[in-house]
Amino acid sequence: MTSDSLVLLGPIVRYVGTETATLWFEMAEASTVTVVTDAGVRATERTWGVHGHHYALVPLEGLPANSAVHYEVFVDDHKVWPPEGRRAAIHTVDALGPVTLAFGSCRRGDNYSDESLKQIGADALAGLGNALIEEDPSRWPQALLLLGDQVYADDPSPEIVERLQARRRSGEGPRSAVGTDAENEICDFEEYSWLYRESWGLEPVRTLMASIPSCMILDDHDLRDDWNSSASWRRDIETRPWWNDRVIGAYSSYWVYQHLGNLSPKELAQDEMYAAVRSAASDADREKLLADFALRIDRNPETGRWSFYRDFGDTRLIMIDSRCSRNLDPNNREMVDEKEWAWVRERALETTPRHLLFGSSLPYLMLPALHYLEQWNEAVAQGSWGSMPAKVAEKMRIGLDLEHWAAFTNSFNDMAALTRELSRGENKPASIMWLSGDVHCSYVANANFGVGGQDVPATYQLTMSPFRNPLDLPIRAVNKLAIKRPAARILSKLARAAHVGPSGVEWQAEAGPWFDNGVMLLTLHGDSARLQVRHAHVDDAGEQVLTETSTLALA
């Protein structure tokens, strides 16, 4: 058998610390996966199955710190990685050295045909992969942060739509979507698996993900555009006949393909759900465990957690689930519910990193005019101008995607208060930054939280989107207008007229907006922070490459 027939997807390097790592695999059949390193560390895992698919997450422990560790993968004694003539490596974290994080969001997994490249452009992850393949591992980023919309369940590629239509005609899969508005959308676990293989299986993205550790968080297109925008959105979506099937497919596949790899080997060993799935007596038992979990966490987000954190030397990344864990009670809207926010605060305050990063699929600080528009919309939709304007504002909220942090004023103010608390602490960070995507528009915004005194942390919103899914021209024009001070002043007054109080936060985009497919690379060393903005294009040789657009010293 060939390696491609044995391995459907992977290896994908997920967690890498100073001495530990995990590698994720999807195999064609039940098998034993062995990872052998040149550092003398060897680990073996038996696959476990759900819905006819076979997975393994192989933990490596006892690796040398700050080292390039070369590895090979064997499946039932057949070598499957790396390809002939190549070497595969990971690089463990240097606890004292610089940290570089590559990040962005919003990536369609369509192929690289001439038509696809013309319609949606070059793929920033392909460009990053091409740039890194020939580099020494010591120069690689310490992690790739995928900040949402890794897959588009509600807008799959033409090739996936053809497969969906063939599957519907054959009578396979759930029947709940047939004849509905979701007929050509992803519905169950099997169909989600197509998206992940399409997105991560093509070169050079496959080699990129087999080399650079990845951190991932979910966003709305994992389920449906505008997911959890408001209570009325929830009431409407829950009437759709296909919704429960979508929920089960989305959360089950997200847990398998994305969430598990966010956890360290120690966290995996302590995870009750992971232990239950691996020890289940049959695939059917595992499928029921995941289905019950999916429905429970969708209806009661406090029963689980997608948020996680990672430490890279003296840099802490807190990745926040800003989609599933929302409280949509009209009288107490929160971007993250009380339990989730308590967890975020605890992770932020329990240590004293030099740099504190909040990863959120949705920008904390929008372009200023859009921020005030969302504040005004939330207030009016909640009744500040009466019942009839509230109905209009609710339609605007859904139609215009007005559901970022600015549209959850309680949580926006909570984050501002936490930032001030951190900025006034005895061992304050050198920087506090929010890394985000979602809006298909990239920019760098410098913020002032009204904290006086010396050595105030640098506070920045860094928004990088899309990896590959550009905005239409009319919406680009709106974003260009939203950065202008006059537009921000007008909409700020509108928000105040709707009884929105001042937040005490001031900010302005100091670079951008950009609209091309791209990626940002943030390098942190000591108290300094430097940002590179790179955009993707196809060069004269037909290769997808990255060109540096801007470099900024942030701290």
N, C-alpha and C positions, 0 to 999 in steps of 0.2 A: 504494500500500500504506500502511496505517496504521503508526504507530510500534509499537503493540502487536503487530502481526503480524510486524514485523521483529526486535524485541527480545523474547526469551523471559524473560530475567532480567537485571537491571542497569539503569543502571550501579550498581556497588557500589564505593565508594571503599575501598581497602584500605590501602596504605601512604601516609602523608603525613609528610614531614620538613620541614626548614626551607626547602628549595628543590626538593624532588622529591615526586612522587605517582604512584600507579598506580590505574587504574580497570579493573574486571573486567566482562566481558560474556558472556552466552550469547545467540547469535543464532539465528534460525530457519533460516538457510541460509548457505552460504559467502559472505562479503562482506568489504568493507573498512570498518573503523571509524576515524573521525577525531574527535579531541577538540580543540576550539578554545577557548582561554581569552582573557579580556580583558586578560591580562598579556602578550600577544604570543607565548605559547607554544602550539604546535600540534604534535600527534603523530598518526601514522597507523599502524595495524597491520592486517595481513590475518589473518582467522580461521584456525584449524587445527581439524581435526575428529577426533572419536573417537565410535564407536557411533552415528553419525548425528547427532551434536550438534556445534555450532560455537562456538568460544570465542576470545576475545581478551583480552589483558591489556595495556593501553596505558600505557606509562610517560611521565610528564611531567618534564622537567628544566629547570632555569633559572628556577624560579618565585621571586617575591619572598618573603622571609621575613616571618613574622608579618603576613600579609595575607589578606583575603578575596578569593579568586580565583574569578570567575564563569566557568562553562564551558557549552558546548553540545556535543552529540554528533550526528554525522552518520553514516549508514550508506549507502554508495554514493550520497552527495550528498543523501540524504533526511534532514532534521532529525528526530531521534527523542527528544531530551531537551533541555531540560525541557518539560513540557506547556505548551500555549498559555496565556499570561498569567502564567507563573511564571518565576522565575530559579533557577538551580542554582549552588551554590557549594561550595567547600572552603576551609578556613582552614589556612594553613601554620603550622608550629610557631614559637613565640617562644622562642628559646633561653634568654632571661633572665627570662621571665615565669612566672606560675603555670601549673601543669599540672593539668587535671581529667580523670580517667579514670572512665568509667561501666563497671560490670562486674556480672556474674552468670552464671548457667548454667541448664540444664534448662528447655528451652522446647519445648512441643508446638506444631507449626505448624498446628493445626486452625483452621478458619474462625472467623468472628465471629458466627455465628448465635446466636439467643437460647438455644438448647439448649446450644451449646458454651460460651457465657459462663456459663451456669448450672452446668455440670458442672466446668469447669476454671478459671473466672474470667477476669478481665480480663488482657490481655497487657501486661506491663511495657514491652516494646519499642514497642508501639503507643502506650502512654501517653507514653513518652519522645519518640517521633516527634511526637505532637500538641503536646507542650510546646515542642519545639525549632523547629518549622516557622516560627513567627512571630518567633523570636528573632534578633537580630543574630548573624552567624557568629562574631564575636569572643567571644561568650559560650558557644559550643558546647564540649562536651568535646573534648579532643585525641584521644581514641580511645574506642572501645567494645570492651571485652574480653569475648569470648564464651568462657567457661571450660568448655566441654564440653557434650555432649548437645544440640548444635544440631539434630540429627535423631534420631528414634527408629526405627531399622531394625526392632527387635523388637516395636514397639507402635505401628504407624502409625494414622492417623486412620480413622474409618469410611469416609470417601470414598476414601482410598487403598486400604483393604481391598477395597472393591467393585471398584476397577480391577484389583487383584491377582487377584481371583477370576475376573474376565472374561478376563484375560490367560492365566491357567492353563487355563481352559476352551477357549480358542482354540488352545492348544498352543504359544503363543509363549514365548520366554524359556527359561531353564534348566529342565530337568525334575527336577532333583535335589531340589527342595523339595516336590514334589507328593506328597501322602499322608504327609507327615512333620509333626513338631511345628513346623516353620517354614513351613508352607504359606501362612499369611496374614502372612508377614513379607517384608521387602525382601530380594531375592536378588542382583540384578545391577545394572550401571551404569545401565541405563534406569530401573529402579525407584527407585534412589537419586535420579536427577534429578527424579522426581516430588516427593520429599520436600523437596528444596531449593527448587523453585519454589513449593510450597505454603507453605514457611516464610518465604521472603524476598520473595515477589512481591506480597503484599497491601499496600495502603495502610493506615496511614501508615508501615509498616515499610520499604516500598520507598524512600520519600523519605528516611527516616532513614538508610538504608544508602547512599543516593546522596549523602549529605552528611558523615557522620561516619566517619572511618577506623576499620577494624575489625581486631582481632587475634583469632585463633581457635586453639583446641587441641582435640584429640579426646578422647572419653571412651568409656565402655563401650557406650552405646547406639548409637554409630556402627557397632558390630558386634553385640554381644549383651550382655545384662545379666550382670554379674560377669566380664566379659572379663578374662582373665589374673589371676584371683583366686589360683590356685595351680597347681602342677604336675598335680594330679589333675584339676582343671577342664580343663586343656589336653588331657590324655590323653582325656578323655571327649568333648570337643567335636570333636576331630579324627577321631572315628569317625563323625560325622554325614555323610551323603552330600552335604549342601548346603554344608558348611563352606568348601571351596575356592572355590566360586562366590561365597559371601558375602565372603570375604576379597578376592577380585579386585574385586568390585563396590565394596566399602567403601573400600579403599585407593585404587583408581583414581579414584573420585569425590571422595574427600577431598583427594587431591593436586590435582585440578582446581578444585574448588569452594572449598576452604579453604586448603590449604597454600601454593599459589603466591602468593597475596596477602599472606602473612605476610612475604615477602621484599622487601627494598628493590630499587630498580632496579639498583644495583650488584651485589647478590647474585643477582638474576635473570640478569644478564649473565654471571655466573660459574658458574651452575648447570648441570652437565653433563646432568642428566636433562631439564631444560627445553629445552636446546639440541637434544638428541636427538629429543625429541617434535616440536618445531617443524620440524626439518629432515627428518623421516622422509618417505619417498617416498609413503606412502599412509596412509589412516586405519587400514587393517588392520595396518600396521607399527607405528603408534602404539599401537593396542590391545594388540598383543603386548608392546611395551616396558612398558606400564603393568601388564599382567597378570604378566609375569615379575618386575617390581619389587615388586608387591604380595605375591606368594608368598615372595619372597626376604626382604623386610623383616619379614614376619610370622614366618618361621621363624628368621631371624637378624637381630634388631633392630640389631645393631651395624653392619650394612651401610648404614644410612641414618640420618637424623635428622629428627624432627618438631619438636624443641625449637628455639627461636629467641629473639632478643632485640631490643629496641628502646630507643633513647635519646630521651627527651623533655627537651631541655635538660639539667639536672643531675639528672634522674631516670632510672634504668635499670630496665627491666622485663625479667626473664629468664623466659620462658614455658617451663615444663618439661613434657615428655611423661612423664606419670606412669602411663601405661597400656600403650603398646606396648613401651617399652624396659625392661620389668621382667626381672629375673633370677629365675626360678621354681625354681631348684635348691633342694630342701628343706634342704640343708646350708648354703646361702648366699643366702637370699632377699633381694632388693634391689628397692626401688621403681624405681630406675633403675640400669642395669647399670654396670659399672666405666668403660666408655668414655664413656657419657652423663654420669656423675657428674663425670668429669674435665673435660668440656666445661662443665658448670654451674659448677664451682669456678673455672675459668679466666675465664669471663665475669664472675663475681662479684668476683674479685680483681684483674682487669687495669685497673680504673678506680677513681675515687674519687667516686662520685655522692653528692649530698646525701641522696637517698632511693633505697634499693635494694628493689625489689619482686620477689618470686618469684610468678609465676602458676602455679598447679597446679590441675587440675580437681578434685583431691581435697584436702580440708583437711589441712594439716600438723598443726594442733592441733585435734583433735576436742573436743566437749564432754567434760569430764574423765572421767566415769564410763565413757563409750563408749571413750575412749582405753585405759583400763586393761582393759576387757573384750576389746578387740582384741589387746592385748599378751598377756593370759592365753591367749586362743584360739590365737594363733600358737604360743606355747610348747608348749601341750598338743598341738596338731595336729602339731607336729614331734617329739613323743614324750617330753616331760618327765615325763609321768605314766604312760607305758607305752603299749602298742600299742592296747588296746581304747579307752581314753579318746581316743587320737589319732584313731581313726576317727569317734568321736562329734563331736569338735571340728572335724574337716574338714567334716562335714555341717552343723554350725552355721556355719562360715565361709561356705559357699555360701548357706545358707538365710537368714542374717541380714546378708549383705553386709559381712562383717568383713574388709575388704581395703583399708583406707586406710593412710596413712603409719604409723600406730600398729601396724599388722599387719605391717610390714616394719621390725623393730627396728633392723637394721643401718643402713638408710637414715635412719631417724628420728635415730639418734645421729650419723650423718655430718652431717646438716643442723644439728644442735645444735652440733657441733664447728666447723663453718664459721661459724655465727653468732657464736660466741665469738671466733673468729679475727678476724672482721670488726670485732667490737665492741671489740677490744683494739688495733686497728691505729692507726697514727699519724694517718691521715686517715679516721677512722671516720665512717660515715653518721649523719645525724640520726635516721633511722628505717630499720628493716628490717621488712618486712611480707610476709605471705603472703596472696594474693588467691585465693579458691577458691569452689567451688560444690558440686555433686553431691548433697548430703545433704538437699535440699528443706527446709532449715531454716537461718535466717540468724542470725548472732550476731557479736559483737565480743569477742575475748579478748585480754587484756593478759598478756604473758609475761615471766618473769624467768629468764634463763639463767645466773644466778650469777656475773655479771661485776661485779666491784667497781670502784671509782674514780668519777671525775666524768665528766660528758658521755657517759654510756652511751646508745647509741641506743634510741629507743622501739621496742619489738618487739611487733607485733600480728598476730593472725590475724583476717582479715576474710573472712567467709563469707557469700556472697549467693546463695541458691537457694530457690525457683525463679523464673525469669522468668515461667513459666506452666506449672505442673504440680504442684499442691499435694499435700501428704501427707494420708493418711487420718487420722482422729481418733485411733485407738489408737496409731499411731506418734508422733503429736504428744505424746501423754502420756508415752511413753518418753523423748523428748527433753527434756521438762520435768523429768523425774526425773533425767536424766543430768547436769543442771547443778547439782544439789544436792550440797553438800559431804559429807553422810553417805554418799550413794551412791558418790561418788568414793573415799572412804576405804575402804569395804568392798571395792570392786573392785580398789583398789590393793593391798590385802592379798592378794587372790586371785591377782593377777599375781605378787607376790613369792613366794607359795606354789608357783607354777609355775617358780620360779628366774629370773624376769625381774629384772635389775638396775635400780637407779634411774638415770634419765637426767640428773638434775641440772637439769631444766627444771620450772618451776612456772608455772601459768597458771590463770586463772579468767575466765569470761565476765562482762564488765562491762556488756553490753547485749544484749538478746535473751534467749531465742530468739524469733524471729518466724517465722510460717508462711505469711503471705500472699504472693502473687505480687509481685515487686518488683525494685528495682535499687538499687545503691549507687553514690554518686559521691564519689570521693576527690580532694581538692584539695591540692596540694603547692606551697608557695611559700617560698623560703628554707629555714629549718629547721622551718617549721610544717607541720602536716598536719591537715586537717579532713575529716570524713566526714559525708555526708548519707545517710540511709536513706529511700527513698521506696517506697510501696506502691501497687499498681494497683487501680483500681475503675472501675465504670461510673457516670458522674454522671447527674443528672436529665435531661439532654438526650440520654442514650444514648451519650455519648462516653467512650472509654477514657482515663482520666487518672491522674496520679500525685499522691499526697498525701504530704507530708513527715512521716515518723513520728518521726525522731530526728536530731539533729545533735550530733556529738561532736568535741571537740578532742583529737587523738591525740598531737600533739607541738607 
